[in-house]
Amino acid sequence: MATVNVALKKATEVQSEIIKLERSISEKIRDEQNQLNTLKEQDKDMREQLMLAMQKNNVKTIENDLIKVTFVSEQTRSTVDIVALKQAKPEIAEMFKKESKVKPSIRIKVKDADNNN
């Protein structure tokens, strides 16, 4: 009976540690994701400003010792509508199907602090 009590106590301690670790990691991930989202938004705004300035002044390339920026004008891209191809010619779509191995991963969604979703 004493062995069972010791095992239960140890299991409870391990579970408590896991809960603390999970909470700590969750908070850190949430905070870092919020910082990353802020930085991404700032990056998007700066890129937009730079693109508009380059376009307005007909500048194709800006280069210095830190970065090289190239303006790429609007263009049309052609792609294959795989859904329509599968519906119209499923045998052809199957012939050209390509499978790739995908490494295991985790998905993390940071919940909005106000809405908890």
Protein Blocks (a to p, Z undefined) as FASTA:
>chain_A
ZZmmmmmmmmmmmmmmmmmmmmmmmmmmmmmmmmmmmmmmmmmmmmmmmmmmmmmnopab
dcdfkbccddddddddddddfklmmmmmmmlmmmmpccdddddddddddddfkloZZ
